[in-house]
Amino acid sequence: MPNFDEIVDRTQSHCEKWDKYKGQDVIPMWVADMDFRSPRCIIDALHVRVEHGIFGYTDIDEGTNQAVVDFVKRHYDWEIKKEWIVWIPGVVSGMNITCKMIKGDVITNTPIYPHFVKAPKNAKRELAQVPLVEKNNRWTIDFDAFEKAVNPTCKLFMLCNPYNPAGTVFTCKELEQLGAFCVKHDLTLCSDEIHADLLLNPEAKHIPIASLSPALQERTITLMAPSKTFNIAGLQASFAIIPNATLRKRFKESMGSMVGGINLLGITAMRTAYEKGDAWLAELRLYLAENLKLIQAFVAKNPKLKLLEQEATFLAWIDASALHVKSPHEFFLEFGVGLSDGEPFGDKNFVRLNFGTQRTLLEEILKRMQKAMDSLKI
């Protein structure tokens, strides 16, 4: 059984997350990686690979291809073919490659993971941004706003599902409506599904949008990775699933010789995660769901904060607009909590709290945040 309560010191590991506030009394809960050790099976497999002692150029083996195919079928009931897979070092790379290859402008939702805005800009594409709307205590899509925002120059829709930072898992009905929108306006669809495995609501179901119909399958580039799920982001192992041979060819041409594939330790970790990591993942979901309950209870005690229903991810998108402070991020930082600033996501009145951490540490974070909230009453 995994011990998610075990405190692991990351301060001596050149860790981006913990080094940001090095030397300060600040608990960092910003960038989206977790503070848990990866599954024992992955650690053991990496030990075996390292002991081999030779780290030359390495191809993707047949077993890794099959592990991805089997995992996607087992978890999402989507039958993919090995030849549809294109190996990339990260989902962000996949987003930039897609924006570069599509000769037209881009449309997406906001607030959103900042690279959804950066990737179109990098490719010198115009970006139409359509805000999510609150409905039934949940963040969802405003389809009327999409129809008003789309124009003939738009050629690409960029989807995030499950949604970072809102935590929404879009329903089959929502995805069908979104798919119909893309077909109607002849949009290629780039779907970032990196958080697909991290469902916290037992009633939520992740559906790859490309699996809904042949028409959507032919126009979709699906980006996935084990990095968030199994806490192996530093190994840079991701992939794109591109059923359409023409799109796949253009994607590879857009990569050119500038974007490589996966390093050999990433290959080892990915195959092991997808073959042997299911039981660990099930325990992780339960642990994260309990952590989320602590955050929900904290927010419920503080009516000036707001958190809508969260169905997935280990990232809580907290509305702090009622605090009426210049920067909620800076406000909580003064009390020793390093959250993600909402401004790069599209709303400076929000903060994003990474609760992929040990429960005792989360309790200390919430204690500090409560102290911050109490200071407003003085």
Secondary structure, 3 states (H helix, E strand, C coil): CCCCCCCCCCCCCCCHHHHCCCCCCCEEECCCCCCCCCCHHHHHHHHHHHHHCCCCCCCCCHHHHHHHHHHHHHHHCCCCCHHHEEEECCHHHHHHHHHHHCCCEEEEEECCCCHHHHHHHHCCCCEEEEECEECCCCEECCHHHHHHHCCCCEEEEEEECCCCCCCCCCCHHHHHHHHHHHHHCCCEEEEECCCCCCECCCCCCCCCHHHCCHHHHCCEEEEECCHHHHCCHHHCCEEEECCCHHHHHHHHHHHCCCCCCCCHHHHHHHHHHHHHCHHHHHHHHHHHHHHHHHHHHHHHHCCCCECCCCCECCEEEEECHHHCCCCHHHHHHCCCEEEEECHHHCCCCEEEEECCCCHHHHHHHHHHHHHHHHHCCC
